Amino acid sequence: MLTLSGIEKVFPNGTAALRGVDLTLVPGRVHGLLGANGAGKSTLIKILAGATAPSAGTIILGDRPCRFASPRDAKAAGVATIFQHIPLVPTLSAFENIVLDERGWRRGGDRRRIAALVATLRDPFPLDALVTDLPIGARQMVTIAQALASGADVVVMDEPTASLAGHERIAVYDTVRRLAAEGRAVLFVSHFIDEIVALTDDVTVLRDGRVVLEARTTDLTEGLIAEAIAGRAVAVLERPAQPRRRGRPLLTAHGLTSPGRLAPTDLTLHEGEILGLAGMLGSGRSELLHAIFGADRAAGGEVVLDGKPVGRWPDEAVAAGIALVPEDRDTQGYAPQLGIAANIALPQTGRLLIDHAAEARAAAAAIVRLGIKATDGDALPVELSGGNAQKVVIAKWLRPATRVLLLDEPTAGIDIGARTDILRLIRDLADEGLAVILASSEFSELVAVADRILVLRDGHVVATADPATCDEAGLIVLAGGGRPALENAA
Amino acid sequence: MTDRQRIFGLRAAGVYYALLLLLVTLAAIAASRGLPAYLSAQNLGNIAYQASLVGIMGVAMTVMLITGAFDLSVASVAALAAAVLVGLAGRIGFAPAIVAALCTAATVGLVNGVIVQFVGINAFIVTLGTLTAVRGLVLILTDGRSLMVEDPVVLQQMLAFESTRVPLFWPLLAVAALLLAGGVAKRRTPAIMAGGIVAALAFLGGRGASVAAPVVYLALFTAAVGFMLRFTVIGRRLYAVGGNAEAARLSGINVHAYRLGAFVLSSVAAGFAGVLFGCRLGAINPTALQGTELTVIAAAILGGTSLFGGAGSVVKTVVGALLLFTLTNGFNILNLGANYQGLIEGIVVVAAAAIYTVGGQRRRAFTRVDTAPAEATA
């Protein structure tokens, strides 16, 4: 039905996202696509959707090669893509969203056809309900209906279950199976290995822009898939042979919870300890960090630092010595109009006048210590590359008052050099006595630097792992499979 | 972007050029028609006097816009403060009446801020509501008629507060000397140039020049707020709250407190402008200052303040207010046909916004290319 051969993608800045990918989708079969962050999954999906053009390689649809110049082309050719972040217009009804791309004068569309189509879905929704009033699972169904309404033969689904609850996931699984049974080819992208094993007929695993595994699902086990995802990837950092010593307990949390996103969680953190949080997107790792930091107004539970309870607002947490490096540095990490020096000095309290000279010195010191590639403290963080901007956000908290450092995916989307710098810095800081919690979906990093790893899934801590005895593949199984997730979630 | 462009570029210094160009043009027209010299100390002082109320409100509005919020209610609050002052001055004395007027204004600001921050309604809508409601309150208080101060002693105090003329020569020279010394010591070109301009103004005006008190109040208020924004931690946090509220919150900044503070400052400044307005006439008409809020916002926009928060300068806002009132003053003095005035003012505001926006887009396009690697590897 759809064959990709030798697809390559090199971005203008020289980054190669795909280096020759072959993939064949067959009508009536569900094809699973897996890979770690940065393996090239998203780029491949964008090429299929017509959102970006490949640098080399051909797409063969049916029996003739084709080029998608725009998303409309891809849709017209019968390839429908369902993106992870659901692009719906919240103020229009479900029906209006489904027929959003229709042309012509009359507003109304072919209501009977759409109604019949929606009725075949496992989890039908009222057509006239506003999307904003629908639960997230029903919204996912709307996007599926949107894709089907265009009469697609090939359906690409990018992590359709990442943000769904258990019964909503099962509805999506049923729908996927039905799509295949009706003779469509489905490409199902997911982080969850058990989902892939239970649902798909064929599996392709990407790593560093190449296909490293392609096989029938029945010939595979979760362990084999996890190994293929992790690969013999270049170890970012070697784990030191000696176990690091840790100090006395510093921070304890009791019953931290956030409705619908994090089940009650207790944890203890020691001086000089690096506690890893392993989990996929939506597993509750960010929610746990935000709950500790007091940044989540809906969260409950208590945090005790050095015997004293910490208030449940971020400014109180900062005053107590807790620091958070948030997941999305662009929208949560820095103020874009302020220079590096001013951004670093933001948490500073206890003085009224700005000491420009001292701040310039502090910025210069941070630039040297963290290896930030910037001319001076006046440079704006938006002008820096991702890795350097991240170092600025971390530098903000490298002050004597900080005693607990919470890091949420500090190495996401940054190059290997900056990544190594940051991991090495984290280890040095812990050696100096700082207590660190490091949340990451790059499990190799956790194995390399953490002293103890909590594995999260669906808002629960599902396991505690010792990085000295477990490896990346083991963590992938724990965080994305290993348990019969379908029963577990339901 | 080089240092030169950062200081002298059209985006950074455009409002100064515009004011200069306008003054030169008007002076040339005046000379060609054989009218008295346009650039006299007295006329320039007049422009500053006419711009002072809008300038004071504009400075606080700039702080407001920097935090990412908006205040449409300032003119109504000013009228309310004037009504409270005029209504109470005869009974409780001048100074207590000022305090009462400012407290009333602060209360309105607090109400605005609490509704915006804790109920979560957009500031534009909330202050559009208080714009109308507070004007209604003025009508209730005055019963729809003009109020005036009867007591001649109090009236004398009020006039003295508003129209005392302050000699300018020596204070201006002192300010110029401070700016020059500071600029040379820290090697800051803008400070040196500002010092030169102030000194030139002092000599242009001569030793006998003086201005009305509101101009001095405006200068002091601008200096204080400008200093706060530029040199204090509070100022930086205001910029951070407007530039990226989430990053500010996750840096341990109490975003609610800073936003509330901006609302209260805006209303208190409006209240003070109202006090000056009430003192000017010793009376208040319930429809006074109607529509002034738009002039205030226009001044801030002319000064390059971003409506999306995180950027703005109070000095440029004051220059923006001067620009608007120079236009008005020029049309009146040179008799250029008052009918054209509104059209020209509107074009000036839109043209200024266009310059800032186009410049901003070019800059953003440049940074987008820069951040592409992060997206590519994600």
Interface residues (C-beta under 8 A of the other chain):
Chain A: F11 P12 N13 T15 A17 N37 G38 S42 F293 A295 W313 P314 D315 A317 V318 A319 L324 P326 D330 T331 Q332 G333 Y334 A335 P336 Q337 L338 A342 A345 L346 P347 Q348 T349 R351 L352 L353 I354 L380 V382 E383 L384 S385 G386 K396 A412 G413 I414 D415
Chain B: F231 T232 V233 I234 G235 R236 R237 Y239 A240 G243 N244 E246 A247 A248 R249 L250 S251 G252 I253 N254 G310 A311 T367 D370 T371 A372 P373 A374 E375 A376 T377 A378
